[in-house]
Amino acid sequence: MLPPEPRLEEARALIEQRRFFVVHAPRQTGKTTTLDSLAGDLTAEGRFAAIRFSCETAKTASSDGEAENRILEVIRKSADYALAPEFRPPDPWPEAVPGTRMVRALTAWAQVCPRPLVLFFDEIDALIGKPLLNVLSQLRDGYTARGTTPFISSAILCGLRDVRDYRIAEGRDPDRIGSNSPFNILAGSFRIWNFTRDQVTELYAQHTADTGQEFTPEALDLAFDYSGGQPWLVNALADEVITRMRVPLNTPITTAHLDEAKERLIRRRETHLDSLAAKLNEDRVRRFIEPLIAGEMVVADPAYDDDASYVRDLGLIGQGTPLAIANPIYREVIVRVLGSRARDSVLADPRSFVLPDGRLDFQKVLDEFAAWWKEHGEFLVKGEIYHEVAPQLIFMAYLTRIVNGGGFVDCEYGVGRGRVDILVRKPYTGENGQRAVQREAVELKVRRARKGDPLKEGLKQLDGYLDRLGLDTGTLLIFDRRPSAVKKPPNPEFTEERTPADRPVVLLRA
């Protein structure tokens, strides 16, 4: 467990100022845990009575009045659990007509509670349309009357998205709304961010302190790199190694353990990963993810572009610029989900590509792909929702089917550079009997109508990729998607080329 306040530094000052504000974060980022911990700290310090409760129970309410009643019931249960009797709300709540029950109840509670009340409305965005408008309007009414009537000291609205962005009265897609809204009392909107590299180290160090089992510095770096600090992934990777893989406590956790843990998580498609994957078919998600896979530059300001804000609030893209997929694990999940149809059509036996020493016969991998693409490529492309990047997805799906029996496929989308970089890693036994790793680099490019042959650019970019990897050779794969080639697909063709740095590379045109 990490302390809550470093992850939400603004909250304390705003609570001290009796402000209402928004906290939002993607699912499985530790939001509920952080809010629970902060509420507990505020109460334990002796100045506030604070609780967190979920509004999700009101999601299926049949009327505004029922939604109010359900939320008030959850508030009571949370207060009974978290607060001493002298701080709990009156029982029963005062009678009131629908549309005023929330403000009447919270006013009555504030009148009898000896401490200022701080309420964390978790999952507030489970409500939409009129029920949400009703609840927030009553909070506004109570807030604006605080000069003459007691009311809660601070309300923190917590959800997946920034709730100020909802066109709540109509229950439709988010959009900006004017100042005549129940949101105009809010002091700000704050996001709970992913873990930093230091926080990942701090969290894993707690396991070391408890058990004596260490993570190597390289493993700590890799855990942060693979997860991007996403809290669920940070915990899931460590849990996979410790609980499921059961690495002995007297064995340090290494990058090899993290590699295996990452692969197991992706294959198993845990609920968190599956829930993200389910969003990929939404048009507003595809509009951002498809060009990112293609390696194109996506320029959007999430402060004004709602689709970008939505995809970012889901956690699929990161916080920096240019926009990019949030972390390598999400990148692989996206590729595997979108390429599942192609992968399932690969009938070749992965074992047939493995040499006696455990290495891949990588030229055979490419040869077999060329033949498979010639036979099935156009049929598979036509069935892809992400049509513009179908060739790239199909090749990556083919590789994961062939390689993942004992190796790894790492994909990088060259944002703004119109390419996909792929590194295939295959552990094998070296000449001295020690563990070694075969590495094969592939760069994917697409030739489109009214654009020149990307060969020259591709060779130059492949040089840079090989430099970064410390490799002497690689493969450049160029898909021809000009209308003439789509109408009459050419036969895949292999040639040998040399990069500007005079590296020999295999060129496959398909």
C-alpha positions in Angstrom: 0.0 0.0 0.0 1.2 3.5 -0.8 0.1 6.5 1.2 -2.8 8.3 -0.5 -1.8 12.0 -0.4 1.2 11.9 -2.7 -1.1 10.6 -5.4 -3.7 13.3 -4.8 -1.7 16.3 -3.5 -4.3 18.9 -4.2 -7.1 17.3 -2.1 -5.9 18.2 1.3 -5.7 22.0 0.7 -9.2 22.1 -1.0 -10.8 20.1 1.8 -9.3 22.6 4.3 -10.8 25.4 2.2 -14.3 23.6 2.4 -14.3 23.3 -1.4 -16.3 20.9 -3.7 -14.2 19.3 -6.5 -13.8 16.4 -8.9 -11.4 13.5 -8.8 -11.2 11.1 -11.7 -9.0 8.2 -12.9 -9.3 5.2 -15.2 -10.6 1.9 -13.6 -8.1 -0.2 -11.6 -5.8 2.7 -10.8 -6.3 2.5 -7.1 -8.8 5.3 -7.0 -11.2 3.7 -4.5 -8.3 2.5 -2.3 -6.7 6.0 -2.3 -10.0 7.7 -1.4 -10.8 5.2 1.4 -7.4 5.8 2.8 -7.7 9.5 2.6 -11.1 9.5 4.2 -9.8 7.3 7.0 -6.8 9.6 7.6 -9.1 12.7 7.7 -11.3 11.1 10.3 -8.5 9.7 12.4 -6.8 13.1 12.6 -9.7 14.4 14.6 -10.9 17.4 12.6 -13.3 16.0 10.1 -15.8 13.1 9.8 -15.1 11.7 6.3 -16.5 8.7 4.4 -16.3 7.3 0.9 -19.3 5.6 -0.6 -20.3 4.3 -4.1 -23.2 5.8 -6.1 -23.3 2.8 -8.4 -26.2 1.3 -6.5 -28.4 4.1 -7.9 -27.5 3.3 -11.5 -30.6 1.2 -12.0 -33.0 3.3 -10.1 -36.4 3.7 -11.8 -36.9 7.4 -10.7 -35.0 10.4 -9.3 -36.5 9.8 -5.9 -35.4 6.2 -5.8 -31.9 7.2 -6.8 -31.8 9.7 -3.9 -33.0 7.0 -1.5 -30.4 4.5 -2.6 -27.6 6.9 -2.3 -28.7 8.0 1.2 -28.9 4.4 2.2 -25.4 3.8 1.1 -24.2 6.9 2.9 -25.8 5.6 6.1 -24.2 2.2 5.8 -20.8 3.7 5.1 -21.1 6.1 8.0 -22.2 3.3 10.3 -19.1 1.3 9.3 -16.5 4.1 9.2 -17.6 6.6 11.9 -18.1 6.6 15.6 -21.8 6.8 16.7 -21.6 10.5 17.6 -20.6 11.4 14.0 -23.3 9.3 12.2 -26.3 10.7 10.4 -29.8 11.1 12.0 -31.9 8.0 11.9 -34.3 8.2 10.1 -33.4 10.8 7.5 -35.9 13.7 7.6 -39.0 13.4 5.4 -38.8 15.4 2.1 -40.3 15.3 -1.3 -38.3 13.8 -4.2 -35.8 16.3 -5.6 -35.0 17.7 -2.1 -34.2 14.5 -0.1 -30.5 14.7 -0.6 -30.1 18.4 0.4 -32.5 18.0 3.4 -30.7 14.9 4.6 -27.2 16.2 4.4 -28.3 19.5 6.0 -29.9 17.6 8.9 -26.7 15.6 9.3 -24.4 18.7 9.3 -26.6 20.2 12.0 -26.0 17.4 14.5 -22.4 16.3 13.6 -19.8 17.9 15.8 -17.2 17.8 13.0 -17.3 19.1 9.4 -18.5 16.5 7.0 -16.4 15.4 4.0 -18.1 13.1 1.6 -16.4 11.2 -1.3 -19.1 10.4 -3.9 -17.4 7.5 -5.6 -18.7 6.2 -9.0 -20.7 9.4 -9.4 -20.6 8.9 -13.2 -22.6 5.7 -12.8 -25.5 8.1 -12.9 -26.5 9.8 -16.1 -29.2 12.1 -17.3 -31.8 13.4 -14.9 -30.7 11.4 -11.8 -27.2 12.8 -12.0 -28.6 16.3 -12.6 -30.9 15.9 -9.6 -28.1 14.9 -7.2 -25.6 17.5 -8.3 -28.2 20.3 -8.3 -29.0 19.5 -4.7 -25.3 19.6 -3.8 -25.2 23.0 -5.4 -28.2 24.2 -3.5 -26.7 23.1 -0.2 -23.3 24.6 -1.1 -24.8 28.0 -2.0 -26.9 28.1 1.2 -24.0 27.4 3.5 -23.8 31.0 4.7 -27.1 30.6 6.6 -27.7 26.9 6.8 -25.3 24.1 7.9 -24.2 21.7 5.1 -21.4 19.3 4.3 -18.0 20.9 4.4 -16.6 19.3 1.2 -18.0 17.1 -1.5 -15.6 15.2 -3.7 -17.1 13.8 -6.9 -15.2 10.8 -8.0 -15.5 8.8 -11.2 -13.9 7.3 -14.3 -14.4 10.6 -16.2 -14.3 14.3 -15.4 -18.1 14.6 -14.6 -18.1 18.2 -15.6 -17.9 17.0 -19.2 -21.3 15.3 -19.2 -24.2 16.9 -20.9 -26.1 15.5 -18.0 -29.5 16.9 -18.6 -29.8 14.9 -21.8 -27.8 11.8 -20.8 -25.9 11.9 -24.1 -22.2 11.9 -25.0 -20.0 14.3 -23.0 -19.7 17.8 -24.1 -18.8 21.2 -22.6 -21.5 22.9 -20.7 -22.0 26.5 -19.7 -21.8 28.2 -16.3 -25.6 27.7 -15.5 -24.9 24.1 -14.4 -24.5 22.4 -11.1 -20.8 22.1 -11.8 -20.2 25.8 -11.5 -19.4 25.4 -7.8 -16.5 23.0 -8.4 -13.1 24.3 -7.5 -11.3 22.1 -10.0 -10.9 18.6 -11.5 -7.9 16.4 -10.5 -6.7 13.1 -11.8 -5.1 10.3 -9.8 -2.0 9.6 -11.8 -0.2 6.3 -12.4 2.7 5.3 -10.1 6.1 6.9 -10.7 9.2 4.8 -11.0 10.0 5.6 -7.3 6.6 4.6 -6.2 6.9 1.2 -8.0 10.2 0.7 -6.2 8.6 1.7 -2.9 5.7 -0.7 -3.3 7.9 -3.7 -4.3 10.3 -2.9 -1.5 7.5 -3.6 0.9 7.5 -7.2 -0.4 11.3 -7.3 0.1 11.0 -6.0 3.6 8.4 -8.7 4.5 10.1 -11.7 2.8 13.7 -10.8 2.0 13.1 -11.5 -1.7 14.6 -8.8 -3.8 13.8 -7.4 -7.2 16.9 -6.8 -9.3 17.3 -3.1 -10.4 16.7 -4.3 -14.0 13.5 -6.0 -13.0 12.2 -2.9 -11.3 12.9 -0.9 -14.4 11.2 -3.4 -16.6 8.1 -3.6 -14.3 7.8 0.2 -14.6 8.4 0.1 -18.4 5.9 -2.7 -19.1 3.2 -1.2 -16.9 3.8 2.6 -17.5 3.1 2.8 -13.7 -0.5 1.7 -14.2 -1.3 0.5 -10.6 -3.3 -2.6 -11.5 -0.5 -3.8 -13.9 2.2 -3.0 -11.3 0.5 -5.1 -8.8 -0.6 -7.8 -11.2 3.0 -8.3 -12.5 4.4 -8.8 -9.0 1.5 -11.0 -8.0 2.0 -13.2 -11.0 5.6 -13.8 -10.2 5.1 -14.2 -6.4 1.8 -16.0 -6.1 1.2 -17.8 -9.4 4.7 -18.5 -10.7 5.9 -19.1 -7.1 9.4 -18.0 -7.6 11.2 -19.2 -4.4 11.8 -16.5 -1.8 15.6 -17.1 -1.9 15.6 -16.3 -5.6 15.8 -12.7 -6.7 13.1 -11.6 -9.2 14.7 -10.9 -12.5 13.7 -9.5 -16.0 13.2 -13.1 -17.1 10.5 -13.5 -14.5 8.9 -10.2 -15.5 8.9 -11.3 -19.1 7.1 -14.5 -18.3 4.6 -12.7 -16.0 3.7 -10.2 -18.7 3.1 -12.9 -21.2 0.9 -14.9 -18.8 -1.2 -11.8 -18.0 -1.8 -11.0 -21.6 -2.6 -14.6 -22.5 -5.0 -14.9 -19.6 -6.8 -11.6 -20.5 -7.6 -10.7 -16.9 -10.8 -8.7 -16.3 -9.0 -5.4 -16.3 -7.4 -6.1 -19.7 -10.6 -7.6 -21.1 -12.6 -4.5 -20.1 -10.2 -2.3 -22.0 -10.3 -4.5 -25.0 -14.0 -4.4 -25.1 -13.8 -0.6 -25.9 -11.7 -1.0 -29.0 -14.7 -1.4 -31.3 -16.2 1.9 -30.3 -15.8 4.5 -33.1 -14.5 7.2 -30.8 -11.8 4.8 -29.6 -10.9 3.5 -33.1 -10.4 7.0 -34.4 -7.4 7.4 -32.1 -6.1 3.9 -31.8 -6.0 3.1 -35.5 -3.7 5.9 -36.6 -1.4 5.2 -33.6 -1.0 1.6 -34.7 -0.1 3.0 -38.2 2.6 5.1 -36.6 0.9 8.4 -37.5 1.0 11.5 -35.5 -2.3 12.1 -33.6 -2.6 15.8 -32.6 -5.4 16.5 -30.1 -5.7 18.6 -27.0 -7.7 16.6 -24.5 -8.8 19.8 -22.8 -10.9 20.5 -25.8 -11.1 17.3 -27.8 -13.7 15.1 -26.1 -12.7 11.9 -28.0 -9.1 12.2 -26.9 -10.3 13.0 -23.3 -12.5 9.9 -23.4 -9.7 7.5 -24.6 -7.3 9.0 -22.1 -9.8 8.7 -19.2 -10.2 5.0 -20.2 -6.4 4.7 -19.6 -5.7 3.6 -23.2 -3.5 6.5 -24.1 -0.9 8.1 -21.9 -0.6 11.6 -20.5 2.3 12.9 -22.6 2.5 14.3 -26.1 2.4 13.2 -28.8 -0.4 10.9 -27.9 0.6 7.2 -27.6 -0.7 3.9 -26.2 -0.3 4.1 -22.4 2.1 1.2 -22.0 3.6 -1.9 -23.7 1.2 -4.3 -22.1 -1.8 -2.4 -23.5 0.0 -2.3 -26.9 0.2 -6.1 -27.0 -3.3 -6.6 -25.7 -4.6 -4.3 -28.5 -2.7 -6.1 -31.2 -3.8 -9.5 -30.0 -7.4 -8.6 -29.6 -7.6 -6.9 -33.0 -5.6 -9.7 -34.7 -7.4 -12.6 -33.1 -9.3 -13.5 -36.2 -6.1 -13.6 -38.2 -4.2 -15.5 -35.5 -6.8 -18.2 -35.4 -6.5 -18.8 -39.1 -2.7 -19.6 -38.8 -2.6 -23.4 -39.0 1.2 -23.8 -39.1 2.8 -25.7 -36.1 5.0 -23.3 -34.1 7.3 -26.2 -33.3 8.2 -26.6 -37.0 10.1 -23.2 -36.9 12.3 -24.1 -34.0 15.9 -25.3 -34.7 17.6 -28.0 -32.6 19.3 -25.5 -30.3 16.0 -23.6 -29.6 16.5 -20.7 -32.0 13.9 -19.7 -34.6 14.5 -20.4 -38.3 13.4 -16.8 -38.9 13.8 -16.9 -42.7 11.4 -19.8 -42.6 9.0 -17.7 -40.5 9.1 -15.0 -43.2 8.8 -17.5 -46.1 5.7 -19.1 -44.5 4.2 -15.7 -43.9 4.6 -14.7 -47.5 2.9 -17.8 -48.7 0.1 -17.5 -46.1 -0.4 -13.8 -46.9 -0.7 -14.5 -50.6 -3.4 -17.1 -49.9 -5.4 -15.4 -47.1 -4.3 -11.8 -46.9 -7.1 -10.0 -48.8 -9.8 -12.1 -47.2 -8.4 -11.3 -43.7 -8.0 -7.6 -44.5 -11.7 -7.2 -45.6 -12.8 -8.6 -42.3 -10.9 -6.2 -40.1 -12.7 -3.3 -38.4 -9.4 -1.5 -38.2 -9.1 -1.7 -42.0 -6.4 0.9 -42.4 -3.9 -1.0 -40.3 -5.1 -4.5 -41.2 -1.8 -5.7 -42.8 0.2 -4.6 -39.8 -2.3 -6.3 -37.4 -2.3 -9.5 -39.5 1.5 -9.8 -39.6 1.8 -9.2 -35.8 -1.0 -11.7 -35.2 0.9 -14.2 -37.3 4.1 -13.6 -35.4 2.5 -14.0 -32.0 0.9 -17.3 -33.1 4.3 -18.7 -34.3 6.6 -17.2 -31.6 4.7 -17.1 -28.4 5.2 -20.8 -27.7 8.5 -19.9 -26.1 9.4 -16.4 -27.3 8.2 -12.9 -27.1 7.0 -10.3 -29.7 7.6 -6.7 -28.6 5.8 -4.1 -30.8 6.5 -0.3 -30.9 4.3 2.1 -32.9 6.6 4.7 -34.4 4.3 7.6 -33.7 4.8 10.3 -36.3 7.1 8.1 -38.4 4.6 5.9 -40.2 6.0 2.6 -39.1 5.7 -0.3 -36.7 8.9 -1.7 -35.1 8.9 -5.3 -33.9 11.5 -7.2 -31.9 11.2 -11.0 -31.7 13.0 -12.5 -28.7 13.5 -16.2 -28.5 15.5 -17.7 -25.5 17.7 -20.7 -26.4 20.7 -22.6 -25.1 24.0 -21.2 -26.3 27.2 -23.0 -27.2 28.4 -22.9 -23.6 25.2 -24.3 -22.3 24.2 -20.9 -20.9 20.9 -19.2 -21.6 21.0 -16.9 -24.6 18.4 -14.8 -26.4 17.9 -14.7 -30.2 16.7 -11.2 -31.4 15.2 -10.5 -34.7 14.1 -6.9 -35.7 11.4 -6.2 -38.2 10.1 -2.9 -39.5 6.7 -2.6 -41.1 5.8 0.1 -43.7 2.8 0.6 -45.9 2.8 2.0 -49.4 -0.3 4.0 -50.2 -1.8 5.8 -53.1 -0.3 9.1 -54.2 2.7 8.4 -52.0 6.1 7.3 -53.1 7.9 4.1 -52.4 8.8 4.1 -48.7 11.9 1.9 -49.2 14.5 4.6 -48.8 12.8 6.0 -45.7 12.3 2.5 -44.3 15.9 1.5 -44.7 17.0 4.7 -42.9 14.5 4.1 -40.1 15.5 0.5 -39.8 19.1 1.6 -39.4 18.1 3.7 -36.4 16.1 0.8 -34.9 19.0 -1.6 -35.3 21.4 1.0 -33.8 19.2 1.2 -30.7 19.0 -2.6 -30.4 22.7 -3.2 -31.2 21.9 -5.5 -34.1 23.7 -5.9 -37.4 20.8 -7.0 -39.6 17.0 -6.9 -39.8 13.9 -7.2 -42.0 12.0 -4.5 -43.8 8.4 -5.5 -44.7 6.5 -3.2 -47.1 2.8 -3.8 -47.7 1.5 -2.4 -51.0 -2.0 -1.0 -50.4 -2.3 1.1 -53.5 -5.6 0.4 -55.3 -3.9 -1.3 -58.2 -2.1 -3.7 -55.8 -5.3 -4.3 -53.8 -7.2 -5.1 -57.0 -4.5 -7.5 -58.2 -2.3 -8.4 -55.3 1.4 -8.9 -56.4 3.3 -12.0 -55.5 5.3 -11.5 -52.3 8.9 -10.9 -53.2 12.1 -11.2 -51.2 15.3 -9.2 -52.0 18.4 -8.2 -50.2 19.0 -4.5 -49.5 21.6 -2.5 -47.6 20.8 0.3 -45.2 22.6 3.7 -45.4 25.0 2.4 -42.7 25.7 -0.6 -45.0 23.8 -3.2 -42.9 22.5 -6.1 -44.9 18.7 -6.5 -44.5 16.0 -8.7 -45.9 13.3 -6.8 -47.8 9.9 -8.4 -48.2 7.3 -6.7 -50.4 3.8 -8.0 -50.0 
